[in-house]
Amino acid sequence: MINKHIIIARGGEQRSKLESYFQAIGAKTVSFPILKVTELQLTDDDLKKMMKGHRLIFLNPTSMDIFFRQMAEKQHSFKHPIQIEYVSGKSRKLLEQMGIPCMPARYGKASAILLGHDQQKRNHYSDDDQLLITHKLAVDEQYLQEMRILLKKDSWNTVVFPNKLAVDFFIKYWHVLKLGDFNKLSFAAVGNMVKAYAMEQGFSELDKNIQALLHTDEWKSSM
């Protein structure tokens, strides 16, 4: 059991398994900032472009959900392209549940249609990537002052970053709420690339105990 106050930085609108995991082992946690989704309508031209493509890559589960729901609403039949690819494990599970053959997203010669949100950080998957935006991702401002009170009231030890976007949102809104010098917090991150990115942005004190827990991957099975 650990006795720490941990901020779970948000890089997506869904509650992270990290929060459930650290609560289960004794930590006090808070998600920051709270994000909301504004869904956008894919046009008929967007859908035709996807259906004619060689590769369709889902950058996050929300984009995938929006795509299939809007396809059903428009009564389009889904004749999938040659290759369906995913970035997250959750997307993979959902595709498998629908019986759709899929594979992890990776760089390839064939052009790729990418489905994601407007703040999406992404790798290049071809020489001709085309990003179609399914939703906007933004901070839910109605919770900002409540968050400010909570974060100033308690002494928070460590911030955990699940992805690079979480680093950006955290720093931006930490400054907006005038919460002081963010790099006085220790940090931990999911994966070496996210850890390196956080250090590039000014974080320097790695919480080695929390980082070791993240390396075990036990948090991924938290409910």
N, C-alpha and C positions, 0 to 999 in steps of 0.2 A: 504494500500500500504506500502511496506517496501523499505527502501533505503539502501540496502546492496550489497556487492560484495560476491557472493557465488560460491564456487567450487563444482561442482557435480562430485564426484569421480566415475570412471567407473569400473564396475565389469562385464561388458559384452560389446559386440560390438555394440549393438543398442543404439540409442539416448534415454535417459530416459525421462519419462513423468515429472520427477522432474524438469528438465530444463525448459520445457514449462510452468509449473505451476509457478515457481518462477519468470520467466520473465513476466508472465501475471500480477503478483501482484507488479511489480515495481523493482525487483532486477536485477542487472547485473550478469550474470552467465557465467561460462566456464566449459566445460567437460574436465577432466584430469584423467589419460592419455587417448589418442585416441587409441583404440584397433582395431585389424584387425583379420579376420578369414582365416585360411588355411584349406580348406575342405579335409578330408581323405576319401578314398574309403573303404566302408564296403565290406568285402570279402563274397563270397558265403557261407563259413563256418560260418561267423558271422550271416548272415541272417538265415541260417538253425538253428543255436543255438537259435536265437530269436523266431523263429516260433515254436520250440519245448518247449519253456519255459512256465511256469505257469503265470509269471508276467513280464510285460514290462513297465519300468518306464522312462518317458522323463524328464530329469533334467533341460532342457531349451528349448525354442521354436526353436532355430536354429538347435539343434540336431534332433528335430522332423521333421523339414522341410527337412533336409538332408536325413533322413531315408526314408520318403515317396517318395521323388524325385528319389533317387537311386533305390528304389524298382520298380518304374515305368520305369526307364531307363533299368533296367535288365529284365523288363517284368515279374516280379514276382507278383502273385496274393497275396493279403493281407488277410490271414486267421488269425485274431488276436488271441493272447493267451487268456487264461481264463480271465485275468484281465489286463486292460490298466490303468496306473496311471500317474499322472502329479504332478509337483511341483509348477509351476506358473499358475496364473490366465489366462495369455495369452495362454498358452498351452491348458488349459481347453477349452477356447473359440474356438480355432482352431479345436480341436478334436470334439467338439459338432457340428461345422459347417460341418464337414465331416461325421457326423452321426455315430461316433464311441463311444460306451458306455465307460465311464471312471469314475475314482474316484480319490480323493486326495491320494498322496503317503503316506504310513504309514508303520510302522514295522509289519511284518507278518511272519508266520512260513514257507510259501512257498518261495523257492529261487527266486531271482529277477535278471533280466537282466536290467542294467542301461545304458542309452544312454546319454553321456555328452561330454564335452571338456577336454583337457589334464590338465587344471588348476582347474578342478572341485573340489569345497569343497562340501562334501555330508554327509548326515546322513546315518546310517545303516538301511536298510529296510528289512533285513533278516539275517540269520546266514550264508548265502551263496550268497552274492552280487557279481555280475560279471559286471564290468564296461567296456563297449565298447566305444571307443573314436571316435566320428564322425568328430571332427575338432580340430585344434590347435588354441589357443587364445593367442595373443601376442601384445605387444605395437607396433604401427605403427611408426617406428623410423623417418620417413621423417618429422613428425610433432614435434619432440621433441624440437628442437631449437626454433621453432616458439612458442611453449608452454612456453619455458623458458623466452623468451622476454616478453610475455604477462603477465606471473605470477610475474615477477620482476617489470614490469612497473606500475601495479596498486596495490592498497592496498586491499588485500582480507581478509574478516572478518571470514568467516565460511566455513567449508567443510562438505558436506552432504554425508553420506555413505548409499547406498541402500542395500548392502550385505557385507559379510565378505571378499570376494575376492576383493571388491573395496578398502577395508582398506589396504590389502597387496600390491596391485598394486600402490596405492597412495603413501604409505611410500617408497616403493622401488624406484619409479621414481622421487619422491621429492628429495631423496638423490642423485640419478644419476645426476640430473640437478643442484645439489648443491644450493638449494633454501633456506637453513638455517634450523632453528629449527622448525619442523612441528608442535610440540605441543604448539606453541604460538598461533595457530589458535584455535578458538572455533569450536565445531563440533555438529552435530545432526545426527541421524541415524533412519533408518526404522526398527522398532522392537527392543525389549529389548535385544535380543540375539546379534544383530549387535552392539548396543550401548555398551553392556558389553565387547564385543570383542575389540572395538575401545579403550576403557579405558585400557584394558589389554596391548594394544600395545603402550600406552603412552599418549593418549589424555585425558585431565582432565577437560577442561572448556566446559561444555555443554551450547549450545546456547538455552536457555529455550524457547524463542519466536519461533524459527524455529522448535524446537522439538514439541511444542504445535501444530503448523500447520501440522506437519507430522501425529500427532495422529488423526487429523480430517479425514484423508483419502481423502480429497477433491482433492489432487494432482493426485489420480488415475484416475480421469475422464478428466484430461487435454489432449488436442490433441497435 
